[in-house]
Amino acid sequence: MTALGAHNVERFLAATGDGLSSMWRLELLHPMSVHFPIVLTLVGALFWFLGTAGGRWSRLQAFQPTSVVLLVLAALSAWWAVKTGLWADEIVGRELFDPRPLKDHENGAFTLAWLLTGGVALDLARRASRAPSWVRRWGGWVVPVVLLAACGLVGYVAHLGAGLVFQQGAGVVLPGSIN
């Protein structure tokens, strides 16, 4: 190891105590939780479209109940990701060079959570046996549009979040920054 490399290792060890930054930091709940709404939204929407195609192919109808469960979980996990994001913002938001991507990320996350919640509620209302015919008819058109919008929005919000981490170091402990 070169002298420069040894110096950096010594600085890192001194900065983090025992050489490892704690993984039990509150702001790390957010990156652990954001992957659930991403996957659940994309897979739930895929299963919803496959289950809807079950009208033509009866074997695909098995995807319908699974899509409902996945999309309900996606909406709930989106709200949990928003909550953990607010906690993380209190800790790392003050250290960013440019706060505009953070605001766009937060606004997109709130929009996604509301969009998923509304889409899931409409889909559940549409599936109810006592639903009025207009709810079934309009729900059949609105829910797929909402799901496609949610899939696009989840990609955009995730892209902004990754940019915050990789371009601005949000939530990253840099050697020498710990007192």
N, C-alpha and C positions, 0 to 999 in steps of 0.2 A: 504494500500500500504506500502510495506516495505521501510525502509530508503534507501536501494540500488535502489529500483524502483523509488522512488521520486527523487533521485539524477539524475538518467538517464533522467527522464521526464524534469527536470529543465535544464539539459544540452541540450536536444533536443530543448526545447522552446527558450533557449538563442541562439542556433546555427541557428535557422531558423526564427528568428524574431517573427512572430506571431504564430509559431507552425506548419506552413505548408510550405513545400518547394513549390516554384512556379511551376505550371504546364505549364507556358508559357515560358519555356526554349527552345531555338532553337534546342538542341539535342533531344528533345522529339518529334519533327516532324517525326524523323525516325521511332521509334517504332509505331507511329500512322499510318504511310504510308506503312510499309512493309507487313501488313496483306492483303492489296489489291492484290498485285501480287501473293501472295501465294494462296488465294482463287480463284482468277480469272484464274490462270494457271490450277489448279486442276479441277475446274468445267468446264472451257472452253475445256480442253482436253477430259474430260468425255463426254461432249456434242458433241465434234467433232467425237469421236469414235461411239457414238450412232447415230449421223446423217449419218455417213459413212455406218453403218449397215442398214440404211434406204433403200439401194438398194434391200434388201431382204424383209424388212418390211416397207411398205410405210408410216406408221404412225410415224416412227422414223425420217423421213426426216425433220420434223419440227425442229429438233435440229440443223440442219446445219446453218441457218442464225444466230441463237443465239450463236452458237460456234464461228462464225466469230467475232461478236461484243465482246464477252467475251475475246477472244484471242488478239484482237487489244487493248482492255482496259488493258489486262495483260501486254502487251509489253510496253505500255505507262506508266503504274504505276510502272513497274520494273525500268524504267529510272528515274522516280521521286524518287523511293526508293534509287537508287544509289546516286542521287544528295543529298538527305537529309542525307544519310549515310556519304557522304563526309563532309557535314557540321558538323555532330555529331563527326566525327573523329577529326576534328580540335579542338573540345572542350574536348572530353573525351579520345582520343587516347593516350595522354601523360601520363595518370594515370594508364595504364594497367601494370600488372606484367609481362605478356608474350605477346608480340605483334604479335607472329606468327599466332594465331587463327584469329586475326583481319585481317591480310594480306590474309589469306585463305578465310575469309568471303568476303572481298572486291573483290578478284579475282573471286570467285564463283559468286558474284552478277553481276559483269561485264559480265562474260561468260553467265549467265542466261539471262541478258537483250539482249545481241547480239543474243543468240540462239532463244529467243522468237521473236525478230524482224525479223530475217531471216526466221524462220518458218512461221510466219504470212505473210510476203511478198511472200514467195513461195506459200502458200496456196491461197492467193488472186490472184496471177498470174495464178495458176492452174485453178481457178474458172472462169477466164476471158474468154469470148466467143472467142476472137481472139488469145488465147494462142496456141503456136505450140504444136503439138502432143507429142513431147518429154518432154515438160514441164508438160503436164498432166500426162504422163506415169511415169516419174521420181518423180514428185511431189507427186503422189499417194503412192510412197514408202518412200520418204525422210521425208515428213511431219509427218507421224505417228512415225517414229524413233525420229525425233526432239522433238515431243510432249512428248514421253516417257522419253527422256533424260531430258527435261525441268522439268517434274514432279519429277524425281529423284533428279535433281540438286536443285530444290526449297526446297525440304526436307533437303538436306545437308546444304545449305546456311542458312536456318532457324535454323537448329540444331547448327551451329557454332555461329549464332547471339545470340541464347538463352544461349549458353555457355559463351559468353562474358558478358552477363548481370548477370547470376546466379552464375558463377564461379569467375568472376573478377570484378563484380560490375560496369560494364560500364554504364554510364548514371545515376547511383544511387547516390543520395546525402546522404552521411552518416552524422549522427548527429556529430557536432563538426568540420565538414569540411568546413562550411560556415563562412566567416569572416564578 
